[in-house]
Amino acid sequence: MFMGALIGSIQQEAAQDFGWIFQVIWIVVLVVIWIYGQRIQTALMLREIEGSLRKLKVMRDKGRQIVISAIKELGKSSEDLAARVDRILEHIDIEPVTLDPTGVIKRLEHIIDVREFRLKDEVKQMVPEADETQINNLTNVLEAAMALNQFYKIVRHYYLMGKKTLSFYIILQIQMLLPLIMRESEAFVRALGAFTLGQPIGDGAGALVAARLMYGKTKRIIAPSTVVSEVDIDGRRAYVIKAKGPGGNVGKPGEAIKQILEGVNGNIALIIMVDAAQKFEGEKTGEVVEGVGAAIGGPGVDKYKVEEIAAKYGVPFYAILIKEGIEDVISTMRKEIVDGVEDAIGRIKRIIHENTKEGDKIVIAGIGNTIGIAQ
Amino acid sequence: MGEKGKTRGAQILLAIIVLIMLTVFFWEDIFHKVPSMENIFLIALSIGTILLSLYYLLQVIKKPSDIFLESQKVSCVIRCVSCDYVSTREFEKGDFVLKEVGTCPRCGGNLIIYSIFRDVKEKERRSE
């Protein structure tokens, strides 16, 4: 009774004063938003970046921890292991100068080779008793952890710079890219698991196609970490190329195609390249599409080599792409991608039938990381 | 309970107290007064505030997604190279595609791992 009366009197007074209080509040809010609107927005954006940065730090630390555990699991547990891993995680590649673009591909290839050699050598020194497959897989784990470290440092750089300068546009740049960065980082976290266990990843779709075609046939090394097998497909001689598995490795398909074409003086009727490609939102994972051109991602060295040699001998090149999302490229292969591989094999056979005749020589290159896929 | 858990508990408690206070304060307006412009405004404000509090409460309670805790089932399809025998088992460390994993119980031919893939949750498939 008493409580009811008290609440009633409070509400009556509140209702009388409410009108002008409300007006004053609105005026104050308008003035504050007018003067400090951008500052408030900046603060909100900084808060959002801070949250993502915290998440990225957890991912980065987890990556480091997985690398150390994976190395320890293979036997070596030296005192300086953590320090050594930290040093590798800070590894930086300096791109070649492009002011004079002449020979930039050769210089870029050299830098990539040195980097790969250096990373594998570091892993060998940490785990001397590991075999080739384990070294390749560990190198992949290290690379994923390095990428996570790099993402964390880039976002932290913009966050701290934005906080220091309170520049709306500096903060806006990273805030706009943040959803994509987070998506990619989460993909790298999933990749850590796949690389540690040596499971096939989405990027290996092309390698899986080649593996299926060359199974049971004689193989030989044609370029560093790259194998070729001569397979008879409906009376045509197909040179099937893939990276040497089952360790994590992309090989040198560009160099391999160049070697084959030069070996037969360009007497090749057709080059077919199969690779995983990033799908557009709305497209189905594992969908297969066809096109022309060199289907190779990466820094462009292999792509350049294929384009150059194909143009030199006038060999047509077809591309078969298996579509997948960014989060599937480096995480364990999905069932839909395996189904896409079967579809791609069917399409290869159809393209061969439509564009070549019996007795022709063709090249089929399965592009991608062959982790978890032998030959 | 860690520091994070304590803060979270305090936030939930605070949100519940605010929610109860607002409900008690505006109880009369919502259910017992004759509708007038002022009352309708107060009712709208009350409902808005309660909904906002509920939203805040849900945000606090909602567990942040932890991708490290996500477990994924990875399967291996095993096939015989001589006959049409097919079987499926879970992935084991050291497995890879085209690895020979024994002999066929039907014809004695070689069994190989034909494919390795992860099963995608329906939620993930639908979000594409």
Contacts between the chains, C-beta under 8 A, distances in Angstrom:
chain1	res1	chain2	res2	distance
A	4	B	28	7.5
A	7	B	24	7.8
A	7	B	25	7.0
A	7	B	27	7.8
A	7	B	28	6.0
A	8	B	28	6.5
A	11	B	28	6.4
A	11	B	29	6.9
A	11	B	42	8.0
A	15	B	38	5.5
A	15	B	42	7.4
A	18	B	38	7.5
A	62	B	68	5.9
A	186	B	67	5.5
A	189	B	67	5.5
A	189	B	68	7.0
A	190	B	67	7.0
A	193	B	72	8.0
A	197	B	74	8.0
A	197	B	91	7.4
A	197	B	93	5.7
A	198	B	93	7.5
A	198	B	94	7.3
A	198	B	95	7.8
A	198	B	96	6.3
A	199	B	74	6.1
A	199	B	91	6.6
A	199	B	95	8.0
A	199	B	116	6.0
A	199	B	118	7.8
A	200	B	96	7.5
A	200	B	97	5.9
A	200	B	116	5.2
A	200	B	117	7.8
A	208	B	97	6.5
A	208	B	115	7.6
A	211	B	97	6.3
A	211	B	98	5.9
A	215	B	98	5.9
A	215	B	112	7.9
A	216	B	81	7.6
A	245	B	96	7.0
A	245	B	97	7.9
A	246	B	96	3.7
A	246	B	97	7.2
A	246	B	98	8.0
A	246	B	99	7.5
A	281	B	128	7.9
A	282	B	128	8.0
A	284	B	128	7.5
A	285	B	128	6.6
A	325	B	128	7.0
A	331	B	118	7.5
A	332	B	72	6.7
A	332	B	74	5.7
A	332	B	116	7.6
A	332	B	117	7.2
A	332	B	118	4.2
A	333	B	115	7.9
A	333	B	116	6.6
A	333	B	117	5.1
A	333	B	118	6.9
A	334	B	117	5.9
A	334	B	118	6.0
A	334	B	120	5.6
A	335	B	117	4.6
A	335	B	118	7.7
A	335	B	119	6.8
A	335	B	120	7.1
A	336	B	120	7.7
A	337	B	117	7.3
A	338	B	115	4.7
A	338	B	117	5.0
A	341	B	115	7.9
A	372	B	95	7.6
A	372	B	96	4.8
A	372	B	97	6.1
A	372	B	116	6.0
A	373	B	96	6.5
A	373	B	97	4.4
A	373	B	98	7.1
A	374	B	96	5.4
A	374	B	97	6.3
A	374	B	98	4.3
A	374	B	99	6.4
A	375	B	98	6.8
